[in-house]
Amino acid sequence: MSEFEWMHIIWAFGVLLLVGGALAAYQLSWKKSILYAFIWGSIFTAVTLFINAVNV
């Protein structure tokens, strides 16, 4: 574990909180909220994997 890896974990948790708060503010149905959560999770995962691939 690198010295800055914990910062990435905190950043990812903060992003999830922001996305969750935004979804809760729209008061969407559970089905639509879960779908949007998967979409956002996929976007952030793809970006993270791309950045890690470029930095290698």
Residue frames as a rotation matrix with the C-alpha (Angstrom) as fourth column:
MET 1
0.585 0.811 0.000 0.00
0.811 -0.585 0.000 0.00
0.000 0.000 -1.000 0.00
SER 2
-0.324 -0.702 0.634 1.51
0.659 -0.649 -0.382 3.32
0.679 0.294 0.672 -1.04
GLU 3
-0.806 -0.088 -0.586 1.46
0.546 -0.494 -0.677 6.33
-0.230 -0.865 0.446 1.22
PHE 4
-0.801 0.509 -0.314 -1.27
-0.545 -0.838 0.032 8.05
-0.247 0.197 0.949 -0.82
GLU 5
-0.806 0.505 -0.309 -3.53
0.161 0.689 0.707 5.06
0.570 0.520 -0.636 -1.46
TRP 6
-0.494 0.643 -0.585 -5.71
0.815 0.109 -0.569 5.91
-0.302 -0.758 -0.578 1.56
MET 7
-0.630 0.255 -0.734 -6.44
-0.244 -0.962 -0.125 9.27
-0.737 0.101 0.668 -0.08
HIS 8
-0.813 0.328 -0.481 -7.89
-0.453 0.163 0.877 7.48
0.366 0.931 0.016 -3.10
ILE 9
-0.633 0.599 -0.491 -10.10
0.676 0.736 0.028 5.39
0.378 -0.314 -0.871 -0.85
ILE 10
-0.445 0.451 -0.774 -11.38
0.503 -0.589 -0.633 8.49
-0.741 -0.670 0.035 0.94
TRP 11
-0.755 0.137 -0.641 -11.91
-0.526 -0.710 0.468 10.23
-0.391 0.690 0.609 -2.43
ALA 12
-0.805 0.459 -0.376 -13.90
-0.021 0.611 0.791 7.28
0.593 0.644 -0.482 -3.77
PHE 13
-0.488 0.635 -0.599 -16.04
0.872 0.317 -0.374 7.19
-0.047 -0.704 -0.708 -0.62
GLY 14
-0.533 0.250 -0.809 -16.69
0.090 -0.933 -0.348 10.95
-0.842 -0.258 0.475 -0.91
VAL 15
-0.850 0.221 -0.478 -17.72
-0.521 -0.217 0.825 10.58
0.079 0.951 0.300 -4.55
LEU 16
-0.674 0.620 -0.402 -20.14
0.477 0.781 0.403 7.81
0.564 0.079 -0.822 -3.61
LEU 17
-0.434 0.506 -0.745 -21.62
0.724 -0.296 -0.623 10.04
-0.536 -0.810 -0.239 -0.90
LEU 18
-0.675 0.153 -0.721 -22.09
-0.359 -0.923 0.140 12.89
-0.644 0.353 0.678 -3.38
VAL 19
-0.824 0.376 -0.424 -23.73
-0.312 0.323 0.893 10.63
0.473 0.869 -0.149 -5.95
GLY 20
-0.580 0.614 -0.535 -25.95
0.759 0.645 -0.082 9.07
0.295 -0.454 -0.841 -3.30
GLY 21
-0.502 0.358 -0.787 -26.98
0.402 -0.710 -0.579 12.50
-0.766 -0.607 0.212 -2.05
ALA 22
-0.783 0.193 -0.591 -27.78
-0.569 -0.607 0.555 13.67
-0.252 0.771 0.585 -5.57
LEU 23
-0.742 0.527 -0.415 -29.90
0.087 0.689 0.720 10.59
0.665 0.498 -0.557 -6.23
ALA 24
-0.498 0.568 -0.656 -31.74
0.859 0.219 -0.463 11.02
-0.119 -0.793 -0.597 -2.91
ALA 25
-0.693 0.203 -0.691 -32.46
-0.036 -0.968 -0.249 14.68
-0.720 -0.148 0.678 -3.75
TYR 26
-0.789 0.390 -0.475 -34.30
-0.563 -0.149 0.813 13.66
0.246 0.909 0.337 -6.93
GLN 27
-0.337 0.661 0.671 -36.49
-0.605 0.394 -0.692 11.20
-0.721 -0.639 0.268 -4.97
LEU 28
-0.311 0.132 -0.941 -36.40
-0.869 0.362 0.338 8.63
0.385 0.923 0.002 -7.76
SER 29
0.828 0.561 -0.003 -37.82
-0.532 0.786 0.315 5.14
0.179 -0.259 0.949 -7.57
TRP 30
0.417 -0.679 0.604 -35.57
-0.390 0.466 0.794 2.41
-0.821 -0.567 -0.071 -6.19
LYS 31
0.573 -0.166 0.802 -35.23
0.642 0.700 -0.314 0.75
-0.510 0.695 0.507 -9.59
LYS 32
0.812 -0.241 0.532 -34.09
0.288 -0.627 -0.724 3.93
0.508 0.741 -0.440 -11.29
SER 33
0.731 -0.559 0.391 -31.80
-0.679 -0.549 0.487 4.87
-0.058 -0.622 -0.781 -8.39
ILE 34
0.417 -0.580 0.700 -30.04
0.003 0.771 0.637 1.50
-0.909 -0.263 0.324 -8.51
LEU 35
0.656 -0.139 0.742 -29.67
0.750 0.231 -0.620 1.78
-0.085 0.963 0.255 -12.28
TYR 36
0.826 -0.343 0.448 -28.11
-0.162 -0.905 -0.394 5.25
0.540 0.252 -0.803 -11.97
ALA 37
0.625 -0.617 0.477 -25.83
-0.603 0.006 0.797 4.02
-0.495 -0.787 -0.369 -9.18
PHE 38
0.439 -0.452 0.777 -24.55
0.500 0.841 0.207 1.22
-0.747 0.298 0.595 -11.44
ILE 39
0.755 -0.141 0.641 -24.02
0.563 -0.363 -0.743 3.68
0.337 0.921 -0.194 -14.28
TRP 40
0.775 -0.473 0.420 -22.04
-0.551 -0.831 0.082 6.09
0.310 -0.295 -0.904 -12.10
GLY 41
0.548 -0.577 0.606 -20.08
-0.321 0.524 0.789 3.23
-0.772 -0.627 0.102 -10.58
SER 42
0.568 -0.298 0.767 -19.20
0.732 0.609 -0.305 1.99
-0.376 0.735 0.565 -14.05
ILE 43
0.823 -0.251 0.510 -18.08
0.149 -0.771 -0.620 5.45
0.548 0.586 -0.597 -15.15
PHE 44
0.647 -0.597 0.475 -15.82
-0.762 -0.483 0.431 5.98
-0.028 -0.641 -0.767 -12.14
THR 45
0.513 -0.460 0.724 -14.44
0.036 0.855 0.517 2.45
-0.857 -0.239 0.456 -12.40
ALA 46
0.696 -0.226 0.681 -13.65
0.718 0.212 -0.663 2.91
0.005 0.951 0.310 -16.10
VAL 47
0.782 -0.414 0.465 -11.94
-0.253 -0.894 -0.371 6.26
0.569 0.173 -0.804 -15.48
THR 48
0.589 -0.567 0.576 -9.92
-0.676 0.046 0.735 4.84
-0.443 -0.822 -0.357 -12.58
LEU 49
0.529 -0.377 0.760 -8.84
0.401 0.901 0.167 1.82
-0.748 0.216 0.628 -14.61
PHE 50
0.783 -0.222 0.581 -7.89
0.510 -0.305 -0.804 4.06
0.355 0.926 -0.125 -17.55
ILE 51
0.722 -0.528 0.447 -5.81
-0.611 -0.790 0.055 6.35
0.324 -0.313 -0.893 -15.33
ASN 52
0.497 -0.541 0.678 -4.08
-0.411 0.541 0.734 3.36
-0.764 -0.644 0.046 -13.74
ALA 53
0.639 -0.231 0.734 -3.35
0.645 0.680 -0.348 1.88
-0.418 0.696 0.583 -17.17
VAL 54
0.806 -0.327 0.494 -1.87
0.159 -0.684 -0.712 5.15
0.570 0.652 -0.499 -18.41
ASN 55
0.653 -0.539 0.532 0.32
-0.753 -0.536 0.380 5.60
0.080 -0.649 -0.756 -15.31
VAL 56
0.763 -0.388 0.517 1.94
0.121 0.871 0.476 2.17
-0.635 -0.301 0.712 -15.67
